Amino acid sequence: MKFNPATLPKNEINSGKIWTLLQFNEEFGKDVQWFSEKYKRSKNKRVKQENRDKAISELHNKFEEINSKHPLAGTALQWMFPMPIIIEEDGQGGIEHPFSWGPEIMRAKGDKVDDLAELRECEASKNWLTLKTDWRSANKGFKRNFMYQYRQFDSRPLNSVTKDRSDAPSPYETHFFNALNLSELIRKGELDGFGLDKALEADNLKEQYRVFAVPRHLHTKKAVDDAFKPLIKQIKADLPKKASDPFGTKTEWRDYLAVREIQEDGSIPFKAKAIKTLIKKRHCKDRQFLVDEVFQLNDARRVYEGDITNNYKKMASNINSIYPKFLH
């Protein structure tokens, strides 16, 4: 049975699901193939240096385009086709090429993880990420970076090393409006140090947070509860009960992966036939269908085929929508 990412621990489950969806996405597969061909050319010492540099420039531009729309896909490309950027604690470091795209390796004394040692281990073993690498088998550096990117979109997961959310958006009281006088900034007509800081903070609030207003003077616990109730209701209105559901439930993944496995192992291109084969494999030995051997498959199909087909369609939709832009 194929690896089911819906069985991963809570802190990894959505990251693992997103990576697996990307593995199945045809458009991402085409971009990976494009990268692979250009990357081989950039590394081939038989190719003229000017042509190698041209390939690196094209790779860098393509990476920037993809990463701006889908930073998780960008992280995957960094660990598939690495051009490392190594930054020491003093800010010094080395890059393989002026157009290097990563992964970025930040080194500092006291770090619990030696990123550079892990990178060198990958280089020595050639254990880079591929479209066939399932989440469990992926190298630690890729998984940490991928999970970091996902934390920017989900307020639940913790940093696996620090066990907190110090590297990602988390609830706090913003002091953005303290000492802010917009009319004064407009009157000056230019951004001084204070104005620039406010502009950058405003960008961060816009990109990483939803901003709500509650009265400053709430004098009792009940007043606080009453003030936040309508906001909580508004925020929760269109959200699923489980944060992992938008990327597929455990049952949806189980059915989809089982059908895919039958299609690949049995060379059965047609979804309907693969689903029929799955039902026969799973359910035709159920006691409720042993009354008459002739009808047991049809009876099983009546009970299970609709749900399996819907689960397959839901996962196919998830795969199609996961790339090229990450919308969650």
C-alpha positions as CSV (number, residue, x, y, z in Angstrom):
1,M,0.0,0.0,0.0
2,K,1.2,3.5,-0.9
3,F,2.2,5.8,2.0
4,N,-0.8,7.6,3.4
5,P,0.2,11.1,4.6
6,A,-3.1,11.4,6.5
7,T,-1.5,9.0,9.1
8,L,1.3,11.5,10.0
9,P,1.6,13.2,13.4
10,K,-0.5,16.4,13.9
11,N,2.5,18.7,13.6
12,E,3.5,17.2,10.2
13,I,0.2,16.1,8.7
14,N,-0.6,19.0,6.4
15,S,3.0,19.5,5.3
16,G,3.2,15.8,4.4
17,K,-0.2,16.0,2.5
18,I,0.9,19.1,0.5
19,W,4.1,17.5,-0.5
20,T,2.3,14.3,-1.6
21,L,-0.3,16.4,-3.6
22,L,2.6,18.2,-5.3
23,Q,4.1,14.8,-6.2
24,F,0.9,13.9,-8.0
25,N,0.3,17.2,-9.7
26,E,1.1,17.1,-13.5
27,E,2.0,20.8,-13.8
28,F,4.5,20.6,-11.0
29,G,5.9,17.4,-12.6
30,K,6.4,19.3,-15.9
31,D,8.3,22.1,-14.0
32,V,10.4,19.6,-12.2
33,Q,11.3,18.0,-15.6
34,W,12.2,21.4,-17.0
35,F,14.4,22.1,-13.9
36,S,16.1,18.7,-14.2
37,E,17.1,19.3,-17.8
38,K,18.4,22.8,-17.2
39,Y,20.2,21.8,-13.9
40,K,22.0,18.9,-15.6
41,R,23.2,21.4,-18.3
42,S,24.4,23.9,-15.6
43,K,26.4,21.1,-13.9
44,N,27.9,19.6,-17.1
45,K,31.6,20.7,-17.3
46,R,31.6,19.7,-21.0
47,V,29.2,22.6,-21.7
48,K,30.7,26.0,-22.3
49,Q,30.8,28.2,-19.2
50,E,28.7,30.9,-20.8
51,N,26.0,28.3,-21.6
52,R,26.2,26.9,-18.1
53,D,25.8,30.5,-16.7
54,K,22.8,31.0,-19.0
55,A,21.2,27.8,-17.7
56,I,21.7,29.0,-14.1
57,S,20.2,32.4,-14.8
58,E,17.1,30.7,-16.4
59,L,16.8,28.4,-13.4
60,H,17.1,31.3,-11.0
61,N,14.4,33.3,-12.8
62,K,12.1,30.3,-13.0
63,F,12.6,29.5,-9.3
64,E,11.8,33.1,-8.3
65,E,8.6,33.0,-10.4
66,I,7.5,29.7,-8.8
67,N,8.6,30.6,-5.2
68,S,6.6,33.9,-5.3
69,K,3.4,32.0,-6.0
70,H,4.1,28.8,-4.0
71,P,6.9,29.0,-1.4
72,L,6.4,25.3,-0.5
73,A,7.0,24.2,-4.1
74,G,10.0,26.6,-4.1
75,T,11.4,24.9,-1.0
76,A,11.0,21.5,-2.7
77,L,12.9,22.7,-5.8
78,Q,15.7,23.9,-3.6
79,W,16.2,20.4,-2.2
80,M,15.7,18.8,-5.6
81,F,18.2,21.0,-7.5
82,P,20.3,22.6,-4.8
83,M,22.4,25.8,-5.3
84,P,23.2,26.4,-1.6
85,I,23.5,29.8,0.1
86,I,25.6,29.4,3.3
87,I,25.4,32.2,5.9
88,E,27.7,32.2,8.9
89,E,26.8,33.8,12.3
90,D,28.8,37.0,11.4
91,G,26.9,37.4,8.2
92,Q,29.7,36.1,6.1
93,G,29.2,33.1,3.9
94,G,29.5,31.5,0.5
95,I,27.3,31.0,-2.5
96,E,27.9,28.6,-5.4
97,H,26.9,31.2,-7.9
98,P,25.6,34.8,-7.8
99,F,22.3,33.5,-9.0
100,S,22.1,30.8,-6.2
101,W,18.6,30.0,-5.1
102,G,19.1,27.9,-2.0
103,P,18.6,26.1,0.2
104,E,19.8,28.8,2.7
105,I,21.9,27.4,5.5
106,M,22.1,29.7,8.5
107,R,24.9,28.9,11.0
108,A,25.1,30.1,14.5
109,K,26.8,29.0,17.7
110,G,24.5,27.0,20.0
111,D,22.2,25.8,17.2
112,K,20.5,22.5,18.1
113,V,20.8,21.4,14.5
114,D,23.9,21.5,12.3
115,D,22.3,22.4,9.0
116,L,25.6,22.5,7.1
117,A,26.5,19.0,8.3
118,E,23.1,17.7,7.1
119,L,23.7,19.5,3.7
120,R,27.1,17.9,3.3
121,E,25.7,14.5,4.2
122,C,23.1,15.0,1.4
123,E,25.8,16.0,-1.0
124,A,27.9,13.0,-0.2
125,S,25.1,10.5,-0.4
126,K,23.3,12.3,-3.3
127,N,20.2,11.8,-1.2
128,W,18.4,14.8,-2.7
129,L,14.6,15.0,-3.0
130,T,12.8,13.6,-6.0
131,L,9.2,13.2,-7.0
132,K,9.4,9.6,-5.8
133,T,10.5,10.5,-2.3
134,D,7.7,10.1,0.2
135,W,7.5,12.4,3.2
136,R,8.8,9.8,5.7
137,S,12.0,9.2,3.6
138,A,12.7,12.9,2.8
139,N,15.8,14.4,4.4
140,K,15.5,16.4,7.6
141,G,16.6,19.7,6.1
142,F,13.9,19.7,3.5
143,K,11.2,18.7,6.0
144,R,12.1,21.5,8.4
145,N,12.2,24.1,5.7
146,F,8.9,22.8,4.2
147,M,7.2,22.8,7.6
148,Y,8.5,26.3,8.2
149,Q,6.9,27.6,5.0
150,Y,3.6,25.9,6.0
151,R,3.6,27.5,9.4
152,Q,3.3,30.9,7.7
153,F,-0.1,29.7,6.5
154,D,-1.3,27.7,9.5
155,S,-1.5,29.0,13.0
156,R,-1.4,25.5,14.7
157,P,1.9,23.7,13.9
158,L,5.0,24.3,16.1
159,N,8.6,24.6,15.2
160,S,9.9,21.0,15.5
161,V,13.2,22.2,17.1
162,T,12.1,25.1,19.4
163,K,8.6,23.7,20.1
164,D,7.1,27.2,19.7
165,R,5.9,29.6,16.9
166,S,8.6,32.2,17.2
167,D,9.4,31.9,13.5
168,A,5.8,32.2,12.3
169,P,2.7,34.4,12.8
170,S,1.1,33.9,16.3
171,P,-1.4,35.9,18.3
172,Y,-0.3,39.2,19.9
173,E,-1.5,42.7,20.6
174,T,-0.3,45.0,17.9
175,H,1.0,48.4,18.8
176,F,1.0,49.5,15.2
177,F,-1.2,52.5,15.9
178,N,0.7,53.7,18.9
179,A,2.3,57.1,18.2
180,L,1.1,56.8,14.6
181,N,-0.1,60.1,13.1
182,L,-1.1,59.5,9.4
183,S,-1.9,63.1,8.7
184,E,1.6,64.1,9.8
185,L,3.2,61.5,7.6
186,I,1.1,62.7,4.7
187,R,2.0,66.3,5.4
188,K,5.8,65.5,5.3
189,G,5.3,63.8,1.9
190,E,8.2,61.4,2.5
191,L,9.0,58.4,4.6
192,D,11.6,59.1,7.4
193,G,12.8,56.3,9.6
194,F,9.7,56.2,11.7
195,G,7.4,56.3,8.7
196,L,9.3,53.6,6.9
197,D,9.1,51.3,9.9
198,K,5.4,51.8,10.0
199,A,5.1,51.1,6.3
200,L,7.0,47.8,6.7
201,E,4.9,46.9,9.8
202,A,1.7,47.6,7.8
203,D,2.9,45.3,5.0
204,N,3.5,42.6,7.6
205,L,0.1,43.0,9.1
206,K,-1.5,42.9,5.7
207,E,0.3,39.8,4.5
208,Q,0.4,37.7,7.7
209,Y,-2.7,38.8,9.8
210,R,-6.4,39.6,9.8
211,V,-6.9,42.8,11.8
212,F,-10.0,43.3,13.9
213,A,-11.0,46.1,16.2
214,V,-12.4,45.8,19.7
215,P,-13.1,48.6,22.2
216,R,-10.1,49.6,24.2
217,H,-12.0,49.9,27.4
218,L,-13.3,46.5,28.3
219,H,-13.7,46.4,32.1
220,T,-14.9,42.9,32.9
221,K,-14.2,39.4,31.7
222,K,-17.7,39.1,30.5
223,A,-17.2,42.3,28.4
224,V,-14.2,40.7,26.8
225,D,-16.2,37.6,26.1
226,D,-19.0,39.6,24.6
227,A,-16.7,41.7,22.5
228,F,-14.9,38.7,20.9
229,K,-17.9,36.4,20.4
230,P,-19.1,38.0,17.1
231,L,-15.5,38.1,15.8
232,I,-14.9,34.5,16.6
233,K,-18.2,33.6,14.9
234,Q,-17.2,35.6,11.8
235,I,-13.7,34.0,11.6
236,K,-15.0,30.4,12.1
237,A,-17.9,30.7,9.7
238,D,-16.3,29.2,6.6
239,L,-13.7,27.1,8.2
240,P,-13.7,23.2,8.4
241,K,-13.8,21.4,11.7
242,K,-10.3,19.9,11.1
243,A,-7.4,21.9,9.7
244,S,-6.2,18.8,7.8
245,D,-9.5,18.2,6.0
246,P,-8.9,20.7,3.1
247,F,-6.0,18.5,2.0
248,G,-8.0,15.3,2.2
249,T,-9.4,13.2,5.0
250,K,-7.8,9.9,6.0
251,T,-10.6,8.0,4.1
252,E,-10.2,10.1,1.0
253,W,-6.5,9.5,0.9
254,R,-6.9,5.8,1.6
255,D,-9.4,5.3,-1.3
256,Y,-7.4,7.5,-3.7
257,L,-4.1,5.8,-3.1
258,A,-5.6,2.4,-3.3
259,V,-7.1,3.1,-6.7
260,R,-3.8,4.7,-7.9
261,E,-1.9,1.6,-6.8
262,I,-4.3,-0.7,-8.7
263,Q,-4.0,1.5,-11.8
264,E,-0.2,1.4,-11.7
265,D,0.4,-2.2,-10.6
266,G,-2.3,-3.7,-12.8
267,S,-1.9,-1.4,-15.8
268,I,-5.5,-0.4,-15.5
269,P,-5.8,3.2,-16.9
270,F,-9.5,3.5,-16.5
271,K,-10.6,4.8,-13.1
272,A,-14.0,3.0,-13.1
273,K,-12.4,-0.4,-13.7
274,A,-9.8,0.2,-11.0
275,I,-12.5,1.1,-8.5
276,K,-14.4,-2.0,-9.4
277,T,-11.2,-4.0,-8.8
278,L,-10.7,-2.4,-5.5
279,I,-14.2,-3.1,-4.3
280,K,-13.8,-6.8,-5.3
281,K,-10.5,-7.0,-3.5
282,R,-11.8,-5.3,-0.3
283,H,-15.3,-6.4,0.1
284,C,-16.3,-9.5,-1.8
285,K,-15.3,-11.7,1.1
286,D,-17.6,-9.7,3.5
287,R,-20.2,-12.0,5.1
288,Q,-23.0,-9.8,4.0
289,F,-22.2,-10.5,0.3
290,L,-21.7,-14.3,0.5
291,V,-25.4,-15.2,0.0
292,D,-24.9,-15.6,-3.7
293,E,-21.5,-15.5,-5.4
294,V,-22.9,-14.3,-8.7
295,F,-24.3,-11.1,-7.1
296,Q,-21.8,-10.3,-4.4
297,L,-19.7,-7.9,-6.5
298,N,-22.8,-6.0,-7.8
299,D,-24.1,-5.8,-4.2
300,A,-20.7,-4.5,-3.0
301,R,-20.6,-1.9,-5.7
302,R,-24.0,-0.6,-4.8
303,V,-22.8,-0.1,-1.2
304,Y,-19.3,1.2,-1.8
305,E,-18.8,2.5,-5.3
306,G,-20.4,5.9,-4.9
307,D,-18.3,6.8,-1.8
308,I,-15.0,5.6,-3.3
309,T,-15.7,7.5,-6.6
310,N,-16.5,10.7,-4.7
311,N,-13.3,10.3,-2.6
312,Y,-11.3,9.8,-5.7
313,K,-12.8,12.9,-7.3
314,K,-12.2,15.0,-4.2
315,M,-8.5,14.1,-4.1
316,A,-8.1,14.6,-7.8
317,S,-9.5,18.1,-7.3
318,N,-7.1,18.7,-4.4
319,I,-4.2,17.6,-6.6
320,N,-5.2,19.9,-9.4
321,S,-5.7,22.9,-7.2
322,I,-2.4,22.6,-5.2
323,Y,-0.3,24.1,-7.9
324,P,0.9,26.5,-9.4
325,K,-0.4,28.9,-6.7
326,F,-0.8,28.0,-3.1
327,L,-4.1,29.4,-2.1
328,H,-4.5,28.2,1.6
